Amino acid sequence: MSPTLIAVVLVAVLFLGMLAMNEAGRRIGLARIARDPSGLSSGGGAAEAAVFGLLGLLIAFTFSGAAERFQARKQLITQEANAIGTAYLRLDLVAAGAQPEMRDLLRRYLEVRIKTYSDVSDVEATAARLAEGGALQSTIWTKALAAAAAPGANADATKLLVPALNDMFDITTTRVMATRDHPPTVIYLLLAGLCLVGALLIGYDLSGHAPRPWLHPIAFSAVLTLCVYVVIDLEFPRLGLIRVSDSDRILVELRQSMR
């Protein structure tokens, strides 16, 4: 099952669960009215305000955090493109005899980096490409040190190239950690729980209406589940409908410029 379909199934279950809780709240309210016709309107306002206030606050924080992480991941792609481009340009400073091989290594490295995040749903392939990129990093570093130690090598060139390579290598770890940076699972469970409790309270409040109200419960459930889906989609921007894949274009364009 694709990650997008899994997310859709989860929010669909949440939506149906909210409708079920709404019906449960309505039945509880009807039972209360049967026992005491005036009891439905007494008390409970402070509890409802607390629940819906906490629900709104949690949605705001989770959505804001997901949006910030989404933008940060896009910026990391640009930073990696800049780091690789800078390292490639500074190869002009090493000995002419070492340049062709190192340029070829950097081109291969960039191609691997582009492929690494092309389909992260294939975990084994992604891990293999990360390992391949790590192996190329070791080779590039060894070749760079060999070029720096070669007779007649420019010491200033080495001082410029080595930091550029360090930046190029370090950004790979930063990007890996960015893909793993998500809120704790308990936050999502709390969000789903508050949605269900909110639906229960909505059903309870509407139980005093003789004709069964459909618009408010369905609209409430649909809006909240849509918000939850968007948050999940932003948190996993290479698996759902909202993606950072367009930002990968800068890496493709950089590879095309490497001749």
Backbone as numpy.savetxt, mean C-alpha at the origin, in Angstrom:
# Nx Ny Nz CAx CAy CAz Cx Cy Cz
-7.09 -17.39 -6.27 -7.94 -16.19 -6.27 -7.06 -14.95 -6.27
-7.37 -13.99 -7.12 -6.56 -12.78 -7.22 -6.73 -11.91 -5.99
-5.71 -11.10 -5.64 -5.82 -10.21 -4.48 -7.00 -9.25 -4.58
-7.27 -8.75 -5.79 -8.40 -7.83 -5.96 -9.71 -8.52 -5.63
-9.85 -9.76 -6.09 -11.08 -10.51 -5.81 -11.20 -10.81 -4.31
-10.07 -11.09 -3.67 -10.10 -11.33 -2.22 -10.60 -10.09 -1.49
-10.08 -8.91 -1.88 -10.51 -7.66 -1.24 -12.00 -7.42 -1.46
-12.47 -7.69 -2.68 -13.88 -7.50 -2.99 -14.75 -8.44 -2.14
-14.30 -9.69 -2.01 -15.04 -10.66 -1.21 -15.11 -10.21 0.26
-13.99 -9.71 0.78 -13.95 -9.27 2.17 -14.91 -8.11 2.43
-14.90 -7.11 1.53 -15.80 -5.97 1.75 -17.25 -6.37 1.49
-17.48 -7.35 0.60 -18.84 -7.84 0.38 -19.36 -8.55 1.63
-18.48 -9.31 2.27 -18.86 -9.97 3.53 -19.16 -8.93 4.60
-18.34 -7.86 4.63 -18.58 -6.78 5.59 -19.92 -6.10 5.31
-20.21 -5.86 4.04 -21.47 -5.22 3.67 -22.67 -6.08 4.10
-22.61 -7.38 3.80 -23.70 -8.27 4.20 -23.80 -8.38 5.72
-22.64 -8.38 6.37 -22.64 -8.42 7.82 -23.28 -7.20 8.43
-23.03 -6.03 7.83 -23.65 -4.80 8.32 -25.16 -4.83 8.12
-25.61 -5.35 6.99 -27.06 -5.47 6.77 -27.68 -6.45 7.78
-26.95 -7.52 8.07 -27.45 -8.48 9.06 -27.52 -7.85 10.45
-26.49 -7.08 10.79 -26.49 -6.40 12.09 -27.58 -5.34 12.15
-27.83 -4.71 11.01 -28.92 -3.73 10.97 -30.26 -4.40 11.25
-30.45 -5.57 10.66 -31.70 -6.31 10.90 -31.78 -6.77 12.35
-30.64 -7.18 12.90 -30.63 -7.60 14.30 -30.98 -6.42 15.21
-30.43 -5.25 14.90 -30.75 -4.06 15.68 -32.21 -3.70 15.58
-32.78 -3.85 14.39 -34.20 -3.56 14.20 -35.06 -4.51 15.04
-34.71 -5.77 15.06 -35.50 -6.74 15.83 -35.37 -6.49 17.34
-34.19 -6.09 17.76 -34.01 -5.75 19.17 -34.87 -4.54 19.53
-34.89 -3.55 18.60 -35.72 -2.38 18.82 -37.20 -2.70 18.86
-37.65 -3.57 17.98 -39.06 -3.97 17.96 -39.44 -4.70 19.25
-38.52 -5.54 19.73 -38.78 -6.24 20.99 -38.87 -5.24 22.15
-38.03 -4.23 22.09 -38.07 -3.21 23.15 -39.37 -2.42 23.08
-39.83 -2.09 21.90 -41.08 -1.36 21.75 -42.26 -2.20 22.24
-42.20 -3.51 21.97 -43.28 -4.39 22.42 -43.39 -4.41 23.94
-42.24 -4.31 24.62 -42.26 -4.30 26.08 -42.59 -2.92 26.64
-42.05 -1.89 25.97 -42.24 -0.53 26.47 -42.26 0.41 25.28
-43.43 0.83 24.80 -43.53 1.68 23.60 -42.73 2.98 23.70
-42.49 3.48 24.89 -41.74 4.73 25.03 -40.27 4.51 25.36
-39.86 3.27 25.43 -38.50 2.99 25.88 -37.43 3.15 24.81
-37.82 3.14 23.54 -36.84 3.20 22.46 -36.08 4.52 22.46
-36.78 5.61 22.80 -36.16 6.92 22.70 -35.38 7.32 23.94
-35.41 6.50 24.98 -34.75 6.88 26.22 -33.31 6.37 26.26
-32.39 7.27 26.60 -30.99 6.90 26.76 -30.33 6.48 25.46
-29.07 6.09 25.53 -28.35 5.55 24.37 -27.72 6.59 23.48
-28.13 7.85 23.60 -27.59 8.87 22.70 -26.10 9.07 22.87
-25.63 9.08 24.12 -24.20 9.28 24.38 -23.38 8.10 23.85
-23.92 6.89 24.02 -23.21 5.71 23.52 -23.11 5.73 22.00
-24.20 6.09 21.33 -24.19 6.16 19.87 -23.22 7.22 19.38
-23.21 8.37 20.05 -22.29 9.44 19.65 -20.84 8.99 19.79
-20.55 8.25 20.87 -19.18 7.76 21.09 -18.78 6.76 20.01
-19.70 5.84 19.68 -19.39 4.81 18.67 -19.16 5.43 17.30
-20.10 6.30 16.88 -19.96 6.89 15.56 -18.81 7.90 15.49
-18.53 8.57 16.62 -17.38 9.46 16.65 -16.08 8.70 16.51
-15.97 7.58 17.23 -14.77 6.75 17.13 -14.65 6.14 15.74
-15.78 5.72 15.15 -15.76 5.16 13.81 -15.26 6.18 12.79
-15.78 7.41 12.87 -15.34 8.45 11.95 -13.87 8.77 12.13
-13.42 8.81 13.38 -12.01 9.11 13.64 -11.10 8.01 13.10
-11.50 6.77 13.29 -10.68 5.64 12.83 -10.61 5.60 11.31
-11.73 5.85 10.65 -11.73 5.89 9.18 -10.82 7.01 8.69
-10.90 8.17 9.33 -10.07 9.30 8.92 -8.59 8.98 9.05
-8.20 8.37 10.17 -6.79 8.07 10.39 -6.29 6.98 9.45
-7.08 5.92 9.27 -6.63 4.84 8.40 -6.56 5.30 6.95
-7.53 6.11 6.52 -7.51 6.60 5.14 -6.33 7.55 4.94
-6.12 8.45 5.90 -5.01 9.39 5.78 -3.67 8.67 5.75
-3.50 7.67 6.64 -2.26 6.92 6.67 -2.03 6.14 5.38
-3.08 5.52 4.86 -2.95 4.76 3.62 -2.58 5.67 2.45
-3.19 6.86 2.40 -2.88 7.81 1.32 -1.44 8.30 1.41
-0.96 8.55 2.62 0.42 8.99 2.80 1.40 7.91 2.38
1.13 6.67 2.76 2.02 5.58 2.36 1.98 5.35 0.86
0.82 5.55 0.25 0.70 5.42 -1.20 1.60 6.43 -1.90
1.55 7.69 -1.47 2.38 8.72 -2.06 3.86 8.46 -1.79
4.18 7.97 -0.59 5.58 7.69 -0.27 6.15 6.60 -1.17
5.34 5.59 -1.48 5.82 4.52 -2.36 6.06 5.04 -3.77
5.23 5.95 -4.24 5.46 6.55 -5.55 6.75 7.36 -5.55
6.99 8.09 -4.47 8.20 8.90 -4.39 9.46 8.04 -4.34
9.36 6.87 -3.71 10.52 5.98 -3.65 10.92 5.48 -5.04
9.95 5.30 -5.91 10.26 4.89 -7.29 11.06 5.98 -7.98
10.65 7.23 -7.80 11.38 8.35 -8.39 12.78 8.45 -7.80
12.89 8.25 -6.49 14.20 8.31 -5.85 15.13 7.22 -6.38
14.58 6.03 -6.60 15.42 4.96 -7.13 15.87 5.28 -8.56
14.97 5.83 -9.36 15.34 6.22 -10.72 16.45 7.26 -10.69
16.34 8.21 -9.79 17.38 9.24 -9.68 18.71 8.63 -9.24
18.65 7.69 -8.28 19.88 7.08 -7.77 20.58 6.26 -8.85
19.81 5.48 -9.61 20.41 4.66 -10.67 20.94 5.57 -11.78
20.18 6.60 -12.13 20.63 7.53 -13.17 21.91 8.23 -12.78
22.02 8.64 -11.52 23.23 9.31 -11.05 24.43 8.36 -11.11
24.25 7.13 -10.64 25.34 6.16 -10.67 25.78 5.87 -12.10
24.82 5.80 -13.01 25.15 5.51 -14.41 25.97 6.66 -15.02
25.59 7.88 -14.71 26.33 9.02 -15.23 27.75 9.09 -14.67
27.90 8.72 -13.41 29.22 8.81 -12.79 30.17 7.72 -13.25
29.67 6.77 -14.01 30.58 5.80 -14.61 31.51 6.46 -15.62
31.15 7.65 -16.10 32.03 8.38 -17.00 33.36 8.72 -16.35
33.40 8.69 -15.00 34.59 9.09 -14.28 35.60 7.96 -14.11
35.17 6.71 -14.30 36.09 5.58 -14.13 36.90 5.40 -15.41
37.88 4.50 -15.32 38.75 4.26 -16.47 37.93 3.79 -17.67
38.33 4.23 -18.86 37.57 3.94 -20.07 37.43 2.43 -20.30
38.44 1.67 -19.94 38.39 0.23 -20.16 37.36 -0.48 -19.30
37.03 0.11 -18.14 36.07 -0.53 -17.23 34.63 -0.09 -17.49
34.48 0.95 -18.26 33.13 1.52 -18.44 32.14 0.61 -19.15
32.50 -0.01 -20.27 31.50 -0.82 -21.00 30.87 -1.92 -20.15
31.71 -2.67 -19.41 31.18 -3.77 -18.62 30.28 -3.25 -17.50
30.69 -2.16 -16.85 29.89 -1.63 -15.75 28.58 -1.02 -16.24
28.63 -0.40 -17.40 27.39 0.13 -17.96 26.41 -1.00 -18.28
26.95 -2.08 -18.81 26.09 -3.23 -19.12 25.49 -3.81 -17.85
26.28 -3.87 -16.78 25.77 -4.38 -15.51 24.66 -3.49 -14.96
24.83 -2.18 -15.04 23.79 -1.28 -14.54 22.52 -1.36 -15.38
22.67 -1.56 -16.69 21.47 -1.73 -17.53 20.72 -3.00 -17.15
21.48 -4.08 -16.95 20.84 -5.34 -16.52 20.19 -5.18 -15.15
20.86 -4.47 -14.28 20.32 -4.27 -12.94 19.00 -3.50 -12.99
18.94 -2.47 -13.80 17.72 -1.68 -13.92 16.60 -2.53 -14.51
16.92 -3.37 -15.48 15.89 -4.24 -16.07 15.32 -5.20 -15.01
16.19 -5.71 -14.15 15.73 -6.60 -13.08 14.84 -5.84 -12.10
15.24 -4.61 -11.78 14.45 -3.80 -10.85 13.06 -3.49 -11.42
12.98 -3.27 -12.71 11.68 -3.02 -13.34 10.80 -4.26 -13.25
11.40 -5.42 -13.50 10.64 -6.67 -13.47 10.25 -7.09 -12.05
11.03 -6.66 -11.07 10.80 -7.11 -9.69 9.39 -6.81 -9.22
8.91 -5.59 -9.52 7.60 -5.18 -9.03 6.52 -5.21 -10.12
6.81 -5.89 -11.21 5.83 -5.95 -12.29 4.63 -6.82 -11.92
4.85 -7.85 -11.08 3.76 -8.73 -10.67 4.08 -9.28 -9.29
3.78 -8.50 -8.26 4.13 -8.92 -6.89 3.18 -9.99 -6.37
2.10 -10.27 -7.11 1.21 -11.36 -6.68 1.90 -12.71 -6.79
2.92 -12.80 -7.67 3.73 -14.01 -7.78 4.89 -13.88 -6.79
4.69 -14.36 -5.59 5.66 -14.16 -4.50 7.00 -14.79 -4.82
6.99 -15.99 -5.38 8.25 -16.69 -5.66 9.05 -15.97 -6.74
8.37 -15.49 -7.78 9.07 -14.77 -8.84 9.64 -13.46 -8.32
8.88 -12.78 -7.48 9.36 -11.52 -6.91 10.59 -11.75 -6.04
10.56 -12.80 -5.22 11.71 -13.12 -4.37 12.93 -13.47 -5.21
12.72 -14.19 -6.32 13.83 -14.56 -7.20 14.45 -13.33 -7.84
13.61 -12.37 -8.24 14.14 -11.15 -8.85 14.86 -10.27 -7.84
14.36 -10.26 -6.60 15.08 -9.53 -5.55 16.45 -10.15 -5.31
16.51 -11.48 -5.32 17.80 -12.16 -5.14 18.73 -11.89 -6.32
18.16 -11.88 -7.52 18.97 -11.58 -8.70 19.52 -10.16 -8.63
18.68 -9.24 -8.19 19.14 -7.87 -8.04 20.24 -7.75 -7.00
20.11 -8.51 -5.89 21.16 -8.50 -4.88 22.47 -9.05 -5.41
22.40 -10.09 -6.24 23.62 -10.66 -6.83 24.27 -9.65 -7.76
23.47 -8.93 -8.53 24.03 -7.91 -9.42 24.65 -6.77 -8.63
24.06 -6.44 -7.49 24.65 -5.41 -6.64 26.06 -5.80 -6.20
26.22 -7.06 -5.81 27.54 -7.53 -5.38 28.54 -7.46 -6.53
28.08 -7.84 -7.72 28.98 -7.80 -8.88 29.36 -6.36 -9.23
28.38 -5.49 -9.23 28.66 -4.08 -9.54 29.62 -3.49 -8.53
29.42 -3.81 -7.25 30.29 -3.28 -6.20 31.72 -3.79 -6.37
31.85 -5.08 -6.67 33.19 -5.66 -6.87 33.89 -5.01 -8.05
33.14 -4.81 -9.14 33.74 -4.18 -10.32 34.12 -2.73 -10.03
33.30 -2.04 -9.26 33.59 -0.63 -8.94 34.85 -0.53 -8.09
35.00 -1.43 -7.12 36.21 -1.42 -6.28 37.44 -1.78 -7.10
37.28 -2.72 -8.03 38.40 -3.09 -8.89 38.82 -1.92 -9.77
37.84 -1.19 -10.29 38.15 -0.02 -11.12 38.83 1.06 -10.29
38.41 1.19 -9.02 39.02 2.20 -8.16 40.46 1.86 -7.80
40.76 0.55 -7.72 42.12 0.12 -7.36 43.04 -0.03 -8.56
42.51 0.16 -9.76 43.32 -0.01 -10.97 44.40 1.08 -11.02
45.54 0.76 -11.60 46.62 1.76 -11.71 46.13 3.00 -12.48
46.44 4.16 -11.93 46.05 5.40 -12.58 44.62 5.80 -12.37
43.90 5.09 -11.50 42.50 5.43 -11.25 42.39 6.78 -10.56
41.37 7.51 -10.90 41.13 8.84 -10.34 40.48 8.69 -8.96
41.18 9.13 -7.92 40.66 8.99 -6.56 39.37 9.78 -6.37
39.30 10.97 -6.99 38.08 11.78 -6.86 36.89 11.10 -7.53
37.17 10.38 -8.62 36.08 9.66 -9.29 35.51 8.59 -8.38
36.38 7.90 -7.66 35.93 6.87 -6.74 35.07 7.47 -5.63
35.47 8.63 -5.12 34.71 9.28 -4.06 33.30 9.67 -4.51
33.14 9.90 -5.79 31.82 10.26 -6.31 30.99 9.03 -6.68
31.65 8.00 -7.21 30.92 6.83 -7.68 30.43 5.96 -6.52
31.28 5.74 -5.54 30.93 4.84 -4.44 29.68 5.30 -3.67
29.58 6.58 -3.29 28.34 7.01 -2.62 27.10 6.87 -3.50
27.27 7.10 -4.81 26.14 6.94 -5.72 25.66 5.49 -5.76
26.61 4.56 -5.77 26.24 3.14 -5.75 25.59 2.76 -4.42
26.11 3.32 -3.33 25.50 3.06 -2.02 24.04 3.50 -1.99
23.77 4.70 -2.51 22.40 5.20 -2.55 21.52 4.30 -3.42
22.07 3.83 -4.53 21.32 2.97 -5.45 20.97 1.64 -4.78
21.90 1.11 -3.98 21.65 -0.15 -3.30 20.69 0.03 -2.11
20.87 1.10 -1.37 20.08 1.31 -0.15 18.59 1.48 -0.45
18.27 2.10 -1.58 16.87 2.37 -1.89 16.09 1.08 -2.10
16.79 0.00 -2.47 16.08 -1.27 -2.68 15.52 -1.80 -1.35
16.31 -1.66 -0.28 15.82 -2.09 1.04 14.67 -1.21 1.49
14.80 0.09 1.23 13.74 1.02 1.62 12.43 0.67 0.92
12.51 0.32 -0.35 11.29 -0.04 -1.10 10.69 -1.35 -0.59
11.53 -2.31 -0.26 11.01 -3.57 0.27 10.27 -3.33 1.58
10.87 -2.52 2.46 10.23 -2.25 3.74 8.95 -1.44 3.55
8.92 -0.57 2.54 7.71 0.22 2.28 6.55 -0.68 1.88
6.82 -1.76 1.16 5.75 -2.67 0.77 5.19 -3.44 1.96
5.98 -3.52 3.04 5.54 -4.26 4.24 4.99 -3.33 5.32
4.98 -2.06 5.05 4.54 -1.08 6.05 3.03 -0.92 5.99
2.33 -1.56 6.92 0.87 -1.49 7.00 0.45 -1.38 8.46
-0.75 -0.87 8.70 -1.24 -0.84 10.08 -1.40 -2.26 10.63
-1.35 -2.42 11.95 -1.57 -3.75 12.54 -2.95 -4.29 12.17
-3.06 -5.61 12.10 -4.33 -6.25 11.74 -5.45 -5.85 12.69
-5.10 -5.61 13.95 -6.12 -5.26 14.93 -6.84 -3.97 14.55
-6.16 -3.07 13.83 -6.80 -1.83 13.40 -7.93 -2.13 12.42
-7.68 -3.05 11.49 -8.71 -3.41 10.52 -9.87 -4.14 11.22
-9.53 -4.99 12.19 -10.57 -5.70 12.93 -11.42 -4.71 13.73
-10.75 -3.73 14.33 -11.50 -2.72 15.08 -12.39 -1.91 14.15
-11.88 -1.58 12.97 -12.67 -0.81 12.00 -13.90 -1.61 11.57
-13.70 -2.88 11.26 -14.84 -3.73 10.86 -15.83 -3.88 12.01
-15.30 -4.05 13.22 -16.18 -4.19 14.37 -17.03 -2.95 14.62
-16.42 -1.77 14.49 -17.17 -0.53 14.68 -18.22 -0.35 13.59
-17.89 -0.78 12.36 -18.89 -0.72 11.27 -20.10 -1.58 11.61
-19.84 -2.77 12.14 -20.93 -3.67 12.49 -21.76 -3.12 13.66
-21.08 -2.58 14.65 -21.80 -2.01 15.79 -22.62 -0.80 15.34
-22.03 0.02 14.47 -22.77 1.17 13.94 -24.02 0.75 13.20
-23.91 -0.33 12.40 -25.08 -0.84 11.68 -26.14 -1.35 12.65
-25.70 -1.98 13.73 -26.63 -2.46 14.75 -27.40 -1.28 15.36
-26.70 -0.20 15.66 -27.35 0.97 16.26 -28.29 1.66 15.28
-27.90 1.68 14.00 -28.77 2.27 12.98 -30.09 1.48 12.91
-29.98 0.16 12.88 -31.18 -0.67 12.83 -32.06 -0.48 14.06
-31.43 -0.34 15.21 -32.18 -0.14 16.46 -32.94 1.18 16.42
-32.28 2.25 15.96 -32.92 3.57 15.91 -34.07 3.60 14.91
-33.95 2.86 13.82 -34.98 2.89 12.77 -36.13 1.91 13.04
-36.03 1.15 14.13 -37.09 0.16 14.39 -38.41 0.81 14.76
-38.38 2.10 15.12 -39.62 2.78 15.47 -40.46 3.16 14.27
-39.89 3.03 13.06 -40.63 3.37 11.84 -41.45 2.14 11.41
-42.74 2.36 11.21 -43.61 1.25 10.83 -43.22 0.61 9.51
-43.14 1.38 8.41 -42.65 0.75 7.19 -41.14 0.52 7.30
-40.69 -0.63 6.88 -39.26 -0.95 7.00 -38.43 0.02 6.14
-37.52 0.77 6.74 -36.68 1.69 5.94 -35.51 0.94 5.32
-35.31 1.11 4.03 -34.23 0.44 3.33 -33.09 1.39 2.94
-33.43 2.63 2.60 -32.42 3.54 2.05 -31.28 3.79 3.04
-31.60 4.17 4.25 -30.56 4.53 5.21 -29.63 3.36 5.56
-30.16 2.18 5.87 -29.25 1.07 6.17 -28.35 0.68 5.00
-28.93 0.63 3.79 -28.14 0.24 2.63 -27.10 1.30 2.30
-27.51 2.58 2.36 -26.56 3.66 2.07 -25.44 3.68 3.10
-25.79 3.53 4.37 -24.79 3.52 5.44 -23.80 2.38 5.24
-24.30 1.20 4.96 -23.44 0.03 4.78 -22.57 0.18 3.53
-23.16 0.67 2.44 -22.43 0.78 1.19 -21.31 1.81 1.29
-21.59 2.95 1.90 -20.57 4.01 2.01 -19.39 3.55 2.87
-19.69 2.91 3.99 -18.60 2.48 4.87 -17.77 1.36 4.25
-18.43 0.40 3.61 -17.66 -0.68 2.98 -16.82 -0.15 1.82
-17.33 0.86 1.11 -16.54 1.46 0.04 -15.31 2.15 0.61
-15.47 2.84 1.73 -14.32 3.49 2.38 -13.29 2.46 2.80
-13.75 1.36 3.38 -12.83 0.30 3.81 -12.10 -0.28 2.61
-12.81 -0.48 1.49 -12.17 -1.04 0.30 -11.08 -0.10 -0.23
-11.37 1.19 -0.25 -10.39 2.17 -0.75 -9.15 2.16 0.14
-9.35 2.07 1.45 -8.21 2.01 2.36 -7.34 0.79 2.08
-7.98 -0.37 1.92 -7.24 -1.60 1.61 -6.51 -1.48 0.28
-7.19 -0.90 -0.71 -6.59 -0.75 -2.04 -5.37 0.16 -1.99
-5.45 1.23 -1.21 -4.31 2.14 -1.08 -3.14 1.47 -0.35
-3.45 0.59 0.58 -2.40 -0.08 1.34 -1.64 -1.11 0.49
-2.28 -1.64 -0.54 -1.64 -2.63 -1.40 -1.73 -2.14 -2.85
-0.94 -1.12 -3.19 -1.11 -0.43 -4.47 -0.59 -1.17 -5.69
-0.14 -2.39 -5.54 0.26 -3.19 -6.71 -0.63 -4.42 -6.88
-1.69 -4.50 -6.07 -2.54 -5.67 -6.13 -3.98 -5.34 -6.46
-4.42 -4.12 -6.19 -5.82 -3.77 -6.38 -6.05 -2.90 -7.60
-7.09 -2.06 -7.50 -7.45 -1.18 -8.61 -6.65 0.11 -8.60
-6.30 0.60 -7.40 -5.48 1.80 -7.28 -4.02 1.37 -7.25
-3.24 1.80 -8.23 -1.89 1.27 -8.38 -0.85 2.37 -8.52
0.40 2.02 -8.17 1.53 2.91 -8.39 2.28 2.51 -9.65
1.72 1.60 -10.41 2.40 1.07 -11.60 2.74 2.16 -12.60
1.92 3.20 -12.67 2.21 4.29 -13.61 3.54 4.96 -13.29
3.91 4.97 -12.02 5.18 5.59 -11.63 6.38 4.78 -12.12
6.18 3.49 -12.41 7.27 2.66 -12.92 7.74 3.13 -14.29
6.92 3.94 -14.93 7.27 4.44 -16.27 8.59 5.20 -16.25
8.88 5.85 -15.13 10.11 6.63 -15.05 11.34 5.71 -15.12
11.21 4.49 -14.57 12.30 3.53 -14.66 12.45 3.00 -16.08
11.32 2.78 -16.74 11.36 2.32 -18.13 11.99 3.38 -19.02
11.62 4.63 -18.80 12.20 5.72 -19.59 13.69 5.87 -19.33
14.09 5.65 -18.08 15.53 5.72 -17.76 16.28 4.62 -18.50
15.69 3.40 -18.53 16.36 2.31 -19.25 16.47 2.63 -20.73
15.46 3.24 -21.30 15.52 3.59 -22.72 16.59 4.63 -23.01
16.90 5.46 -22.00 17.91 6.50 -22.20 19.34 5.97 -22.04
19.48 4.77 -21.50 20.81 4.19 -21.29 21.27 3.51 -22.58
22.16 4.12 -23.24 22.67 3.57 -24.52 24.11 3.10 -24.36
